[in-house]
Amino acid sequence: MSPTKPPILQIEDVRLTFRTREGAIRALNGASLTIHEGEAVGLVGESGSGKSTLARAVLGLNPERSSRIEAGRILMAGRDVTWLSQGEWEGERGHPVAMVFQDPLSFLNPIMRIGRQIAESIERHTPQRRVAERVGELLELVKLPSSLARAYPHELSGGMRQRALLAVALACEPRLLVADEPTTALDVTTQAEILALLRDLRERLGMAMLLITHDLGIVASACERLYVIYAGRVLEWGRTQNVFAAPAHPYTVGLFHAARADRDAKGRFATIGGEPPDLGEPAQGCPFAPRCPKAMTECVRSMPDATVLDQGESHAVRCWLYPQPGDAASASGRVVGG
């Protein structure tokens, strides 16, 4: 990773709202995220936390009429793409950034053969390639037989459709692949196969990846770094092994307990109490404060700055349980355990 080369993706304090009849919905409320060339980054959080909205913002896929970025910037390979028009976005999608979705049957054309759909992507993004030959290469790359080029999406299994959609994305030769819940609708065996394929493709192509999921086990096996998002805010981030070894934010701790199927003192499965926040209401403080077992008065009043938890700056959190930058006060006795 070159220190002088800009990140392939840099999201800086993005605030995005959806306009509805009931008022503005603050889907992203100061989200930040960075991905460097060739690295795999996970984005985790509950349903409705803003994961997919953030991913779609990266490619300008949120509805133009009802959504608006109010503040912040999105930089793609150093270029500011925050305010691109829909026409300009069409020239950006696919290269340098491509995306695969969790339900490939909804994004593959049901009346077009798989080979033709891959060919369209090749013709648009790499017209210098020999199309028929390249279709065969891509099918082989995602471990599908070349004979499936003549198949229709409904003739394939779920895992095959996900591989076909991946071939369409790879035809664009992306430097960053955004994978939005790519294994959600698949059985456990097929999930493992798709994850192994993604790891293999990253190594062979030198491609970076943003993996969006609620499955912490997938993040642990596939990602070098992770971000934890809640109510449109990133609350904790760092190297995956560091965050897993010592989760710092109470929300992250709750996610980990639930993922491990831990039980409470009464033998019931661990859950995060309370209800997700109303994104239509402005939030001054930490959005998790109403559900947090360690909430203090300050948590409701304002959102803390990021606290770096190690000298290598590989783990950081936004939480009042930790000293703020420039604060000499000790955090002894106030740190949340794993």
BELJOUR-V544240 format. One record per backbone hydrogen bond with DSSP energy under -1.0 kcal/mol. NH is the residue of the N-H (numbers start at 1). CO is the residue of the C=O. If there is no record, write none. Layout:
{{NH/CO} {NH/CO}}
This chain:
{{9/35} {10/75} {11/33} {12/73} {14/31} {15/71} {16/28} {17/68} {18/25} {19/66} {20/23} {23/20} {25/18} {26/279} {27/25} {28/16} {29/232} {30/14} {31/14} {33/11} {35/9} {39/36} {41/209} {42/225} {43/211} {44/227} {49/46} {54/50} {55/51} {56/52} {57/53} {58/54} {61/56} {67/63} {68/17} {70/15} {71/15} {73/12} {75/10} {76/79} {77/8} {79/76} {81/74} {84/81} {89/85} {90/86} {92/89} {93/89} {94/97} {98/176} {100/178} {106/103} {107/104} {108/104} {112/109} {114/151} {115/149} {117/113} {118/114} {119/115} {120/116} {121/117} {122/118} {123/119} {124/120} {125/121} {126/122} {129/126} {134/130} {135/131} {136/132} {137/133} {138/134} {139/135} {140/136} {141/137} {142/138} {143/140} {144/139} {148/145} {149/146} {150/147} {151/148} {155/152} {156/153} {161/157} {162/158} {163/159} {164/160} {165/161} {166/162} {167/163} {168/164} {169/165} {170/166} {171/167} {172/169} {173/170} {175/96} {176/96} {177/208} {178/98} {179/210} {180/100} {181/212} {184/181} {186/183} {191/187} {192/188} {193/189} {194/190} {195/191} {196/192} {197/193} {198/194} {199/195} {200/196} {201/197} {202/198} {203/199} {204/200} {205/201} {206/202} {208/175} {209/39} {210/177} {211/41} {212/179} {213/43} {219/215} {220/216} {221/217} {222/218} {223/219} {224/40} {225/40} {226/238} {227/42} {228/236} {229/44} {230/233} {232/49} {233/230} {235/228} {236/228} {237/316} {238/226} {239/314} {240/224} {243/239} {244/240} {245/241} {246/242} {253/249} {254/250} {255/251} {256/252} {257/253} {258/254} {259/255} {260/256} {261/258} {262/257} {264/268} {267/264} {270/262} {281/278} {286/299} {289/286} {291/288} {295/292} {301/297} {302/298} {307/317} {309/315} {313/310} {316/237} {317/307} {318/235} {322/319} {327/324} {334/331}}
